Amino acid sequence: MTALVVLALLQGPEKNATYQDIAQAMIQIEPVDEWKQFIENQFTQREVLGGPAGLAAEKAQSLDWDKCCGTLKHPDHVKDTEAAIKKALKKK
């Protein structure tokens, strides 16, 4: 599976690649139909496929920090991340 991920990363977009881009590349590269379906199912369960792509899919969504580890829940990280998202949305 690791080799497939590396190939997908190499074949993905050179800039601004999303998880969706890499997931789709993995599915395209995989030669076995059963594994293609498995990969697609796993990324769909994780809401990488089957939904919008890009920064909040071009519309703001709230972030849920409840399921994150202690490091990601740290107020400095949350504050910096939310500030970066707001800045990126303003540029659009």
Biopython code that builds the backbone (N, CA, C, O; Angstrom):
import numpy as np
from Bio.PDB.StructureBuilder import StructureBuilder

atoms = [
    (1, "MET", "N", (0.831, -1.196, 0.000)),
    (1, "MET", "CA", (0.000, 0.000, 0.000)),
    (1, "MET", "C", (0.867, 1.249, 0.000)),
    (1, "MET", "O", (0.501, 2.254, -0.610)),
    (2, "THR", "N", (2.020, 1.201, 0.680)),
    (2, "THR", "CA", (2.894, 2.370, 0.746)),
    (2, "THR", "C", (3.376, 2.770, -0.639)),
    (2, "THR", "O", (3.427, 3.958, -0.954)),
    (3, "ALA", "N", (3.728, 1.806, -1.462)),
    (3, "ALA", "CA", (4.192, 2.111, -2.816)),
    (3, "ALA", "C", (3.093, 2.797, -3.616)),
    (3, "ALA", "O", (3.362, 3.700, -4.408)),
    (4, "LEU", "N", (1.866, 2.367, -3.406)),
    (4, "LEU", "CA", (0.737, 2.977, -4.104)),
    (4, "LEU", "C", (0.573, 4.440, -3.705)),
    (4, "LEU", "O", (0.299, 5.293, -4.548)),
    (5, "VAL", "N", (0.742, 4.722, -2.427)),
    (5, "VAL", "CA", (0.641, 6.099, -1.939)),
    (5, "VAL", "C", (1.745, 6.951, -2.557)),
    (5, "VAL", "O", (1.495, 8.075, -2.993)),
    (6, "VAL", "N", (2.954, 6.425, -2.594)),
    (6, "VAL", "CA", (4.073, 7.170, -3.167)),
    (6, "VAL", "C", (3.820, 7.445, -4.643)),
    (6, "VAL", "O", (4.034, 8.567, -5.102)),
    (7, "LEU", "N", (3.376, 6.459, -5.384)),
    (7, "LEU", "CA", (3.069, 6.658, -6.806)),
    (7, "LEU", "C", (1.963, 7.696, -6.987)),
    (7, "LEU", "O", (2.032, 8.540, -7.880)),
    (8, "ALA", "N", (0.947, 7.624, -6.133)),
    (8, "ALA", "CA", (-0.152, 8.590, -6.226)),
    (8, "ALA", "C", (0.342, 9.998, -5.939)),
    (8, "ALA", "O", (-0.075, 10.948, -6.602)),
    (9, "LEU", "N", (1.227, 10.143, -4.958)),
    (9, "LEU", "CA", (1.787, 11.460, -4.655)),
    (9, "LEU", "C", (2.605, 11.981, -5.826)),
    (9, "LEU", "O", (2.535, 13.164, -6.159)),
    (10, "LEU", "N", (3.377, 11.105, -6.449)),
    (10, "LEU", "CA", (4.202, 11.512, -7.586)),
    (10, "LEU", "C", (3.354, 11.876, -8.802)),
    (10, "LEU", "O", (3.730, 12.752, -9.581)),
    (11, "GLN", "N", (2.221, 11.212, -8.966)),
    (11, "GLN", "CA", (1.366, 11.474, -10.121)),
    (11, "GLN", "C", (0.316, 12.542, -9.851)),
    (11, "GLN", "O", (-0.371, 12.989, -10.770)),
    (12, "GLY", "N", (0.190, 12.949, -8.603)),
    (12, "GLY", "CA", (-0.792, 13.966, -8.245)),
    (12, "GLY", "C", (-0.355, 15.345, -8.701)),
    (12, "GLY", "O", (0.721, 15.508, -9.278)),
    (13, "PRO", "N", (-1.192, 16.333, -8.440)),
    (13, "PRO", "CA", (-0.866, 17.707, -8.821)),
    (13, "PRO", "C", (0.433, 18.177, -8.168)),
    (13, "PRO", "O", (0.742, 17.796, -7.039)),
    (14, "GLU", "N", (1.189, 19.007, -8.888)),
    (14, "GLU", "CA", (2.447, 19.516, -8.349)),
    (14, "GLU", "C", (2.223, 20.540, -7.244)),
    (14, "GLU", "O", (3.067, 20.691, -6.360)),
    (15, "LYS", "N", (1.098, 21.245, -7.285)),
    (15, "LYS", "CA", (0.794, 22.261, -6.283)),
    (15, "LYS", "C", (-0.643, 22.098, -5.812)),
    (15, "LYS", "O", (-1.521, 21.681, -6.568)),
    (16, "ASN", "N", (-0.862, 22.436, -4.550)),
    (16, "ASN", "CA", (-2.203, 22.470, -3.964)),
    (16, "ASN", "C", (-2.956, 21.148, -4.081)),
    (16, "ASN", "O", (-4.173, 21.141, -4.265)),
    (17, "ALA", "N", (-2.247, 20.040, -3.976)),
    (17, "ALA", "CA", (-2.905, 18.736, -4.030)),
    (17, "ALA", "C", (-3.777, 18.559, -2.793)),
    (17, "ALA", "O", (-3.412, 18.980, -1.695)),
    (18, "THR", "N", (-4.921, 17.937, -2.985)),
    (18, "THR", "CA", (-5.815, 17.641, -1.871)),
    (18, "THR", "C", (-5.773, 16.138, -1.595)),
    (18, "THR", "O", (-5.271, 15.360, -2.406)),
    (19, "TYR", "N", (-6.302, 15.747, -0.449)),
    (19, "TYR", "CA", (-6.435, 14.315, -0.166)),
    (19, "TYR", "C", (-7.278, 13.655, -1.249)),
    (19, "TYR", "O", (-7.026, 12.513, -1.634)),
    (20, "GLN", "N", (-8.275, 14.375, -1.733)),
    (20, "GLN", "CA", (-9.138, 13.832, -2.775)),
    (20, "GLN", "C", (-8.339, 13.552, -4.057)),
    (20, "GLN", "O", (-8.550, 12.527, -4.704)),
    (21, "ASP", "N", (-7.436, 14.450, -4.420)),
    (21, "ASP", "CA", (-6.588, 14.232, -5.595)),
    (21, "ASP", "C", (-5.781, 12.951, -5.448)),
    (21, "ASP", "O", (-5.704, 12.148, -6.378)),
    (22, "ILE", "N", (-5.182, 12.763, -4.284)),
    (22, "ILE", "CA", (-4.321, 11.602, -4.061)),
    (22, "ILE", "C", (-5.147, 10.320, -3.968)),
    (22, "ILE", "O", (-4.737, 9.279, -4.480)),
    (23, "ALA", "N", (-6.293, 10.393, -3.327)),
    (23, "ALA", "CA", (-7.180, 9.221, -3.255)),
    (23, "ALA", "C", (-7.601, 8.788, -4.658)),
    (23, "ALA", "O", (-7.585, 7.599, -4.975)),
    (24, "GLN", "N", (-7.971, 9.735, -5.481)),
    (24, "GLN", "CA", (-8.379, 9.408, -6.852)),
    (24, "GLN", "C", (-7.218, 8.841, -7.659)),
    (24, "GLN", "O", (-7.409, 7.938, -8.473)),
    (25, "ALA", "N", (-6.010, 9.367, -7.437)),
    (25, "ALA", "CA", (-4.835, 8.821, -8.113)),
    (25, "ALA", "C", (-4.572, 7.387, -7.661)),
    (25, "ALA", "O", (-4.229, 6.533, -8.479)),
    (26, "MET", "N", (-4.731, 7.117, -6.367)),
    (26, "MET", "CA", (-4.536, 5.755, -5.853)),
    (26, "MET", "C", (-5.518, 4.797, -6.514)),
    (26, "MET", "O", (-5.143, 3.692, -6.905)),
    (27, "ILE", "N", (-6.758, 5.213, -6.637)),
    (27, "ILE", "CA", (-7.779, 4.360, -7.259)),
    (27, "ILE", "C", (-7.449, 4.118, -8.725)),
    (27, "ILE", "O", (-7.614, 3.007, -9.229)),
    (28, "GLN", "N", (-6.990, 5.145, -9.397)),
    (28, "GLN", "CA", (-6.659, 5.015, -10.817)),
    (28, "GLN", "C", (-5.460, 4.084, -11.040)),
    (28, "GLN", "O", (-5.445, 3.305, -11.992)),
    (29, "ILE", "N", (-4.466, 4.167, -10.167)),
    (29, "ILE", "CA", (-3.244, 3.369, -10.304)),
    (29, "ILE", "C", (-3.481, 1.898, -9.971)),
    (29, "ILE", "O", (-2.924, 1.016, -10.625)),
    (30, "GLU", "N", (-4.305, 1.630, -8.956)),
    (30, "GLU", "CA", (-4.516, 0.250, -8.471)),
    (30, "GLU", "C", (-5.091, -0.622, -9.589)),
    (30, "GLU", "O", (-6.130, -0.290, -10.159)),
    (31, "PRO", "N", (-4.419, -1.741, -9.907)),
    (31, "PRO", "CA", (-4.887, -2.593, -10.998)),
    (31, "PRO", "C", (-6.011, -3.564, -10.609)),
    (31, "PRO", "O", (-6.737, -4.032, -11.487)),
    (32, "VAL", "N", (-6.168, -3.873, -9.340)),
    (32, "VAL", "CA", (-7.144, -4.883, -8.904)),
    (32, "VAL", "C", (-8.453, -4.192, -8.517)),
    (32, "VAL", "O", (-8.474, -3.329, -7.640)),
    (33, "ASP", "N", (-9.539, -4.580, -9.181)),
    (33, "ASP", "CA", (-10.834, -3.936, -8.956)),
    (33, "ASP", "C", (-11.289, -3.993, -7.504)),
    (33, "ASP", "O", (-11.841, -3.021, -6.988)),
    (34, "GLU", "N", (-11.062, -5.133, -6.836)),
    (34, "GLU", "CA", (-11.485, -5.256, -5.446)),
    (34, "GLU", "C", (-10.750, -4.246, -4.559)),
    (34, "GLU", "O", (-11.340, -3.672, -3.643)),
    (35, "TRP", "N", (-9.466, -4.035, -4.836)),
    (35, "TRP", "CA", (-8.691, -3.065, -4.062)),
    (35, "TRP", "C", (-9.092, -1.633, -4.395)),
    (35, "TRP", "O", (-9.102, -0.764, -3.524)),
    (36, "LYS", "N", (-9.422, -1.396, -5.661)),
    (36, "LYS", "CA", (-9.923, -0.072, -6.041)),
    (36, "LYS", "C", (-11.163, 0.266, -5.217)),
    (36, "LYS", "O", (-11.287, 1.369, -4.685)),
    (37, "GLN", "N", (-12.081, -0.702, -5.120)),
    (37, "GLN", "CA", (-13.314, -0.501, -4.363)),
    (37, "GLN", "C", (-13.018, -0.311, -2.882)),
    (37, "GLN", "O", (-13.631, 0.535, -2.230)),
    (38, "PHE", "N", (-12.083, -1.091, -2.345)),
    (38, "PHE", "CA", (-11.693, -0.956, -0.943)),
    (38, "PHE", "C", (-11.148, 0.445, -0.661)),
    (38, "PHE", "O", (-11.543, 1.085, 0.314)),
    (39, "ILE", "N", (-10.247, 0.913, -1.508)),
    (39, "ILE", "CA", (-9.656, 2.249, -1.337)),
    (39, "ILE", "C", (-10.742, 3.313, -1.412)),
    (39, "ILE", "O", (-10.786, 4.224, -0.585)),
    (40, "GLU", "N", (-11.611, 3.196, -2.398)),
    (40, "GLU", "CA", (-12.700, 4.167, -2.545)),
    (40, "GLU", "C", (-13.612, 4.160, -1.316)),
    (40, "GLU", "O", (-13.998, 5.222, -0.827)),
    (41, "ASN", "N", (-13.953, 2.984, -0.822)),
    (41, "ASN", "CA", (-14.808, 2.889, 0.371)),
    (41, "ASN", "C", (-14.158, 3.540, 1.586)),
    (41, "ASN", "O", (-14.818, 4.254, 2.341)),
    (42, "GLN", "N", (-12.858, 3.292, 1.773)),
    (42, "GLN", "CA", (-12.161, 3.848, 2.933)),
    (42, "GLN", "C", (-12.115, 5.373, 2.867)),
    (42, "GLN", "O", (-12.341, 6.042, 3.875)),
    (43, "PHE", "N", (-11.826, 5.926, 1.698)),
    (43, "PHE", "CA", (-11.773, 7.380, 1.577)),
    (43, "PHE", "C", (-13.170, 8.006, 1.609)),
    (43, "PHE", "O", (-13.319, 9.158, 2.017)),
    (44, "THR", "N", (-14.171, 7.277, 1.192)),
    (44, "THR", "CA", (-15.543, 7.780, 1.288)),
    (44, "THR", "C", (-15.982, 7.816, 2.745)),
    (44, "THR", "O", (-16.609, 8.784, 3.175)),
    (45, "GLN", "N", (-15.661, 6.771, 3.516)),
    (45, "GLN", "CA", (-15.983, 6.743, 4.948)),
    (45, "GLN", "C", (-15.351, 7.919, 5.682)),
    (45, "GLN", "O", (-15.936, 8.472, 6.613)),
    (46, "ARG", "N", (-14.172, 8.286, 5.259)),
    (46, "ARG", "CA", (-13.445, 9.382, 5.908)),
    (46, "ARG", "C", (-13.807, 10.741, 5.318)),
    (46, "ARG", "O", (-13.187, 11.754, 5.644)),
    (47, "GLU", "N", (-14.803, 10.756, 4.457)),
    (47, "GLU", "CA", (-15.334, 11.968, 3.822)),
    (47, "GLU", "C", (-14.286, 12.699, 2.989)),
    (47, "GLU", "O", (-14.328, 13.922, 2.856)),
    (48, "VAL", "N", (-13.345, 11.937, 2.429)),
    (48, "VAL", "CA", (-12.378, 12.504, 1.494)),
    (48, "VAL", "C", (-12.980, 12.474, 0.096)),
    (48, "VAL", "O", (-12.823, 13.421, -0.675)),
    (49, "LEU", "N", (-13.662, 11.395, -0.223)),
    (49, "LEU", "CA", (-14.359, 11.268, -1.511)),
    (49, "LEU", "C", (-15.861, 11.378, -1.281)),
    (49, "LEU", "O", (-16.358, 11.104, -0.188)),
    (50, "GLY", "N", (-16.554, 11.772, -2.303)),
    (50, "GLY", "CA", (-17.998, 11.854, -2.213)),
    (50, "GLY", "C", (-18.510, 13.180, -1.695)),
    (50, "GLY", "O", (-19.717, 13.359, -1.531)),
    (51, "GLY", "N", (-17.617, 14.100, -1.439)),
    (51, "GLY", "CA", (-18.018, 15.408, -0.936)),
    (51, "GLY", "C", (-17.217, 16.497, -1.611)),
    (51, "GLY", "O", (-16.451, 16.219, -2.534)),
    (52, "PRO", "N", (-17.374, 17.711, -1.176)),
    (52, "PRO", "CA", (-16.655, 18.829, -1.780)),
    (52, "PRO", "C", (-15.157, 18.774, -1.475)),
    (52, "PRO", "O", (-14.741, 18.194, -0.472)),
    (53, "ALA", "N", (-14.364, 19.374, -2.336)),
    (53, "ALA", "CA", (-12.913, 19.424, -2.140)),
    (53, "ALA", "C", (-12.469, 20.867, -1.973)),
    (53, "ALA", "O", (-13.227, 21.800, -2.234)),
    (54, "GLY", "N", (-11.251, 21.032, -1.542)),
    (54, "GLY", "CA", (-10.705, 22.372, -1.395)),
    (54, "GLY", "C", (-10.959, 22.928, -0.012)),
    (54, "GLY", "O", (-11.603, 22.281, 0.814)),
    (55, "LEU", "N", (-10.458, 24.121, 0.243)),
    (55, "LEU", "CA", (-10.598, 24.751, 1.543)),
    (55, "LEU", "C", (-12.064, 24.965, 1.856)),
    (55, "LEU", "O", (-12.706, 25.858, 1.302)),
    (56, "ALA", "N", (-12.586, 24.145, 2.739)),
    (56, "ALA", "CA", (-13.981, 24.218, 3.164)),
    (56, "ALA", "C", (-14.925, 24.236, 1.970)),
    (56, "ALA", "O", (-16.021, 24.791, 2.043)),
    (57, "ALA", "N", (-14.492, 23.622, 0.867)),
    (57, "ALA", "CA", (-15.306, 23.536, -0.337)),
    (57, "ALA", "C", (-15.849, 24.894, -0.752)),
    (57, "ALA", "O", (-16.994, 25.025, -1.183)),
    (58, "GLU", "N", (-14.994, 25.898, -0.610)),
    (58, "GLU", "CA", (-15.324, 27.259, -1.025)),
    (58, "GLU", "C", (-16.377, 27.927, -0.158)),
    (58, "GLU", "O", (-16.793, 29.046, -0.458)),
    (59, "LYS", "N", (-16.812, 27.285, 0.889)),
    (59, "LYS", "CA", (-17.703, 27.952, 1.836)),
    (59, "LYS", "C", (-17.281, 27.565, 3.244)),
    (59, "LYS", "O", (-16.884, 26.429, 3.505)),
    (60, "ALA", "N", (-17.371, 28.499, 4.111)),
    (60, "ALA", "CA", (-16.872, 28.291, 5.472)),
    (60, "ALA", "C", (-17.645, 27.198, 6.193)),
    (60, "ALA", "O", (-18.866, 27.094, 6.081)),
    (61, "GLN", "N", (-16.908, 26.393, 6.930)),
    (61, "GLN", "CA", (-17.488, 25.372, 7.781)),
    (61, "GLN", "C", (-16.776, 25.460, 9.116)),
    (61, "GLN", "O", (-15.616, 25.866, 9.180)),
    (62, "SER", "N", (-17.453, 25.087, 10.164)),
    (62, "SER", "CA", (-16.797, 25.135, 11.461)),
    (62, "SER", "C", (-15.923, 23.899, 11.640)),
    (62, "SER", "O", (-16.234, 22.826, 11.124)),
    (63, "LEU", "N", (-14.842, 24.060, 12.367)),
    (63, "LEU", "CA", (-13.955, 22.945, 12.654)),
    (63, "LEU", "C", (-14.364, 22.313, 13.972)),
    (63, "LEU", "O", (-14.743, 23.012, 14.912)),
    (64, "ASP", "N", (-14.288, 20.993, 14.040)),
    (64, "ASP", "CA", (-14.624, 20.266, 15.254)),
    (64, "ASP", "C", (-13.331, 19.725, 15.856)),
    (64, "ASP", "O", (-12.736, 18.793, 15.316)),
    (65, "TRP", "N", (-12.902, 20.299, 16.959)),
    (65, "TRP", "CA", (-11.651, 19.918, 17.598)),
    (65, "TRP", "C", (-11.854, 18.803, 18.625)),
    (65, "TRP", "O", (-10.877, 18.333, 19.209)),
    (66, "ASP", "N", (-13.090, 18.367, 18.862)),
    (66, "ASP", "CA", (-13.371, 17.401, 19.925)),
    (66, "ASP", "C", (-12.654, 16.065, 19.756)),
    (66, "ASP", "O", (-12.245, 15.460, 20.747)),
    (67, "LYS", "N", (-12.495, 15.602, 18.539)),
    (67, "LYS", "CA", (-11.897, 14.290, 18.317)),
    (67, "LYS", "C", (-10.396, 14.354, 18.088)),
    (67, "LYS", "O", (-9.773, 13.333, 17.795)),
    (68, "CYS", "N", (-9.808, 15.534, 18.217)),
    (68, "CYS", "CA", (-8.371, 15.701, 18.016)),
    (68, "CYS", "C", (-7.595, 15.366, 19.286)),
    (68, "CYS", "O", (-8.147, 15.332, 20.386)),
    (69, "CYS", "N", (-6.313, 15.122, 19.103)),
    (69, "CYS", "CA", (-5.443, 14.845, 20.248)),
    (69, "CYS", "C", (-5.198, 16.128, 21.037)),
    (69, "CYS", "O", (-5.570, 17.216, 20.597)),
    (70, "GLY", "N", (-4.580, 15.997, 22.184)),
    (70, "GLY", "CA", (-4.304, 17.140, 23.053)),
    (70, "GLY", "C", (-3.471, 18.216, 22.379)),
    (70, "GLY", "O", (-3.696, 19.407, 22.596)),
    (71, "THR", "N", (-2.516, 17.806, 21.566)),
    (71, "THR", "CA", (-1.670, 18.781, 20.876)),
    (71, "THR", "C", (-2.500, 19.641, 19.929)),
    (71, "THR", "O", (-2.352, 20.863, 19.908)),
    (72, "LEU", "N", (-3.359, 19.014, 19.157)),
    (72, "LEU", "CA", (-4.178, 19.772, 18.213)),
    (72, "LEU", "C", (-5.256, 20.588, 18.907)),
    (72, "LEU", "O", (-5.740, 21.571, 18.347)),
    (73, "LYS", "N", (-5.640, 20.195, 20.121)),
    (73, "LYS", "CA", (-6.636, 20.953, 20.878)),
    (73, "LYS", "C", (-6.026, 22.144, 21.609)),
    (73, "LYS", "O", (-6.754, 22.979, 22.145)),
    (74, "HIS", "N", (-4.699, 22.229, 21.636)),
    (74, "HIS", "CA", (-4.045, 23.314, 22.355)),
    (74, "HIS", "C", (-4.532, 24.661, 21.808)),
    (74, "HIS", "O", (-4.595, 24.838, 20.591)),
    (75, "PRO", "N", (-4.874, 25.604, 22.677)),
    (75, "PRO", "CA", (-5.438, 26.891, 22.232)),
    (75, "PRO", "C", (-4.585, 27.629, 21.201)),
    (75, "PRO", "O", (-5.125, 28.281, 20.308)),
    (76, "ASP", "N", (-3.263, 27.533, 21.316)),
    (76, "ASP", "CA", (-2.403, 28.208, 20.336)),
    (76, "ASP", "C", (-2.587, 27.614, 18.941)),
    (76, "ASP", "O", (-2.652, 28.347, 17.954)),
    (77, "HIS", "N", (-2.669, 26.288, 18.862)),
    (77, "HIS", "CA", (-2.850, 25.633, 17.570)),
    (77, "HIS", "C", (-4.220, 25.981, 16.985)),
    (77, "HIS", "O", (-4.333, 26.322, 15.807)),
    (78, "VAL", "N", (-5.240, 25.895, 17.805)),
    (78, "VAL", "CA", (-6.600, 26.191, 17.343)),
    (78, "VAL", "C", (-6.666, 27.633, 16.842)),
    (78, "VAL", "O", (-7.202, 27.893, 15.764)),
    (79, "LYS", "N", (-6.130, 28.559, 17.612)),
    (79, "LYS", "CA", (-6.165, 29.973, 17.246)),
    (79, "LYS", "C", (-5.427, 30.204, 15.923)),
    (79, "LYS", "O", (-5.947, 30.882, 15.037)),
    (80, "ASP", "N", (-4.225, 29.647, 15.786)),
    (80, "ASP", "CA", (-3.430, 29.833, 14.576)),
    (80, "ASP", "C", (-4.103, 29.212, 13.353)),
    (80, "ASP", "O", (-4.110, 29.805, 12.274)),
    (81, "THR", "N", (-4.662, 28.027, 13.523)),
    (81, "THR", "CA", (-5.327, 27.348, 12.418)),
    (81, "THR", "C", (-6.548, 28.125, 11.953)),
    (81, "THR", "O", (-6.733, 28.333, 10.754)),
    (82, "GLU", "N", (-7.368, 28.549, 12.878)),
    (82, "GLU", "CA", (-8.570, 29.299, 12.511)),
    (82, "GLU", "C", (-8.213, 30.648, 11.881)),
    (82, "GLU", "O", (-8.906, 31.104, 10.971)),
    (83, "ALA", "N", (-7.150, 31.287, 12.349)),
    (83, "ALA", "CA", (-6.698, 32.545, 11.752)),
    (83, "ALA", "C", (-6.223, 32.315, 10.316)),
    (83, "ALA", "O", (-6.506, 33.129, 9.437)),
    (84, "ALA", "N", (-5.514, 31.229, 10.072)),
    (84, "ALA", "CA", (-5.033, 30.915, 8.725)),
    (84, "ALA", "C", (-6.198, 30.651, 7.780)),
    (84, "ALA", "O", (-6.163, 31.073, 6.624)),
    (85, "ILE", "N", (-7.221, 29.962, 8.255)),
    (85, "ILE", "CA", (-8.394, 29.689, 7.421)),
    (85, "ILE", "C", (-9.113, 30.983, 7.078)),
    (85, "ILE", "O", (-9.494, 31.198, 5.927)),
    (86, "LYS", "N", (-9.298, 31.840, 8.063)),
    (86, "LYS", "CA", (-9.958, 33.119, 7.811)),
    (86, "LYS", "C", (-9.184, 33.949, 6.789)),
    (86, "LYS", "O", (-9.775, 34.569, 5.905)),
    (87, "LYS", "N", (-7.865, 33.955, 6.917)),
    (87, "LYS", "CA", (-7.013, 34.690, 5.982)),
    (87, "LYS", "C", (-7.155, 34.128, 4.564)),
    (87, "LYS", "O", (-7.263, 34.884, 3.598)),
    (88, "ALA", "N", (-7.155, 32.808, 4.448)),
    (88, "ALA", "CA", (-7.283, 32.171, 3.130)),
    (88, "ALA", "C", (-8.652, 32.457, 2.518)),
    (88, "ALA", "O", (-8.754, 32.694, 1.314)),
    (89, "LEU", "N", (-9.690, 32.438, 3.326)),
    (89, "LEU", "CA", (-11.031, 32.713, 2.815)),
    (89, "LEU", "C", (-11.175, 34.166, 2.362)),
    (89, "LEU", "O", (-11.894, 34.444, 1.402)),
    (90, "LYS", "N", (-10.503, 35.087, 3.038)),
    (90, "LYS", "CA", (-10.556, 36.494, 2.642)),
    (90, "LYS", "C", (-9.908, 36.720, 1.281)),
    (90, "LYS", "O", (-10.342, 37.591, 0.527)),
    (91, "LYS", "N", (-8.881, 35.951, 0.961)),
    (91, "LYS", "CA", (-8.186, 36.083, -0.314)),
    (91, "LYS", "C", (-9.054, 35.652, -1.484)),
    (91, "LYS", "O", (-8.827, 36.082, -2.615)),
    (92, "LYS", "N", (-10.035, 34.817, -1.229)),
    (92, "LYS", "CA", (-10.876, 34.282, -2.307)),
    (92, "LYS", "C", (-11.880, 35.256, -2.727)),
    (92, "LYS", "O", (-12.674, 34.976, -3.625)),
]
sb = StructureBuilder()
sb.init_structure("model")
sb.init_model(0)
sb.init_chain("A")
sb.init_seg("    ")
for serial, (resi, resn, name, xyz) in enumerate(atoms, 1):
    if name == "N":
        sb.init_residue(resn, " ", resi, " ")
    sb.init_atom(name, np.array(xyz, "f"), 0.0, 1.0, " ", f" {name:<3s}", serial, name[0])
structure = sb.get_structure()
